Amino acid sequence: MNRALRRHRFEIYPAWLQRRLPRIAVPLRAPDPDIALDLQAVFARCYDNGGYEDFIDYRREPPVPLPPDDAAWAEALLRKQGRRESS
């Protein structure tokens, strides 16, 4: 994200699959201060209201392979939530 008066400067927010999405600062026009946007809450609301669970087959592997530690974490999470059968 960048600010209108500082187009050459950016703010970067790293995200990891196994961690909660961050809250980010959204710049507003002066004199208003930045507002916080909770990306995890936005993502959860979009997922819950968008019917994505009807379109995603959680029994299949993702189209892009995950790194081994993320794949193991995702597998455990899907089993815990009943999206995949336990062995």
Sequence and secondary structure as in RCSB ss.txt:
>XXXX:A:sequence
MNRALRRHRFEIYPAWLQRRLPRIAVPLRAPDPDIALDLQAVFARCYDNGGYEDFIDYRREPPVPLPPDDAAWAE
ALLRKQGRRESS
>XXXX:A:secstr
 EETTEEEEE      TTS   EEEE  STTS  EEEEHHHHHHHHHHHHTGGGT  TTS  SS   HHHHHHHH
HHHHHTTSS   
